[in-house]
Amino acid sequence: MAKAPVLTPRADDFPRWYQDLITKAELADNGPVRGTMVIRPYGYGLWERMQQEMDARIKETGTQNAYFPLLIPQSYLAREAEHVEGFAPELAVVTHGGGKDLEEPAVVRPTSEMIINEYFSKWVQSYRDLPLLINQWANVVRWELRPRLFLRTSEFLWQEGHTAHATYEEARDFAAHIHREVYEDFMVNVLAMDVVPGRKTVKERFAGAVNTLTLEGMMGDGKALQMATSHELGQNFARAFNTRYLSKEGGQELVWQTSWGSTTRMIGALVMMHGDDDGLRVPPRLAQIQVVVLAIKGDEAVLAKVRELGDRLKAAGVRVRVDDRTDVPFGRRAVDWELKGVPVRVEVGPRDLENGTAMLARRIPGGKESVALDSLVARLPALLEEDQALLLQQSRERRESRTSEVSTPEEAIEAAAAGGWARIPWSALGEEGEAGLGEHGVTVRCLVGEDGSVPDSYDAPGNVAVVARAY
């Protein structure tokens, strides 16, 4: 009788495979309240690495981290009508506290434009206070009716940036810089994810924004996932909160603003874009454990060698874990590390020691080879970079091979239904065609230029709509 697979095969049931992997790789569990999640240490370790990489990029822009309250007076949300309308169905509202009714209900933050603008209006007095560049790492709550771990949960973790500028041009350029130099750079060069940068349609942009820039990734089943967004808010919130500055010329001017965010949804993207039937495949530049050194048996000489290898790899700058739990069967440990997607396993047993070798197992391309112990440490950095590049290449090849050039909305719907993306001239689709796509569960993920660039405007000549089903 054939042995049952550890995970449901992706081709049989992609959603079940995703849930199996989240559970068996010990990334997360469902929380006690519907729509919440418990992020387990291995999953949280991935988020910490994402935080570190993005936080460094955010700070390079001159942005500083701060923290704002979780609870927001309900009256704040009424100040920007389009914004509150966009979030109204998702709000969680606190009406009782300390054993009595609150004088004013408080909203658990779904996003922080409202409360941050309350303080921007106090902190900005003159042009010398600009630009004001703030980011916070926090949690938010948006009541989710169809939850799925990491992808759609009622509470999730994120970073949200909020900035105020003296001119429209400064705000526009800053939103574009975040989109390109923080988010796209991180996703391509650390997550090894091929993403399409583009501009949201009016229908799809952030509530209260005048422009939304997005990064869209194709998952293993051909659906799209919005990875991160950067918004130009114009003066909508400045007007609502009367956020003005004294210009050099002595006049009172409204500021121009941006906001931008990315979430723990990226862990779900990591699973769905790079995972296979054996589990996760974590890009080496992201991995909190790049190499695991396993002792096959509890032989003292073997244990001494794996610990020595661990020390040498650590000294060489490799993020390494030594697995000397020889009371746990070797096969079980090997499968566990494969599920977790650690890029490289180095396996050492008594016979390997006799031969002066170790078995090198590479998770991303697959396969094993015997490697001389003396050359192991020197070889690994180059192998990790090869594997990083391979994941990005595979991601790009998937998107390119499953994207169709079409000329009618009907062809776009057909391509999306077949598990792919479509590119259609925006002039052949338009807002009426976009509404028709929605009836078939298909959306315009973004608008791009003919050459794949981010267009300067919503209605620029030659704009192309990228169309797909999405998570």
Secondary structure, 3 states (H helix, E strand, C coil): CCCCCCCCCCCCCHHHHHHHHHHHCCCEEECCCCCCEEECHHHHHHHHHHHHHHHHHHHHCCCEECCCCCEEEHHHHCCCHHHHHHHHHHCEEEEEECCEEEEEEEEECCCCHHHHHHHHHHHCCEHHHCCEEEEEEEEEECCCCCCECCCECCEEEEEEEEEEECCHHHHHHHHHHHHHHHHHHHHHHCCCCCEEEEECCCCCCCCCCCEEEEEEEECCCCCEEEEEEEEEEECHHHHHHCCEEECCCCCEEECEEEEEEEECHHHHHHHHHHCECCECCCCCCCCCCCEEEEECCCCHHHHHHHHHHHHHHHHCCCCEEEECCCCCCHHHHHHHHHHHCCCEEEEECHHHHHHCEEEEEECCCCCEEEEEHHHHHHHHHHHHHHHHHHHHHHHHHHHHHCEEECCCHHHHHHHHHCCCEEEEEHHHHHHHHHHHHHCCCCEEEEEECCCCCCCCCCCCCCCEEEEECEC
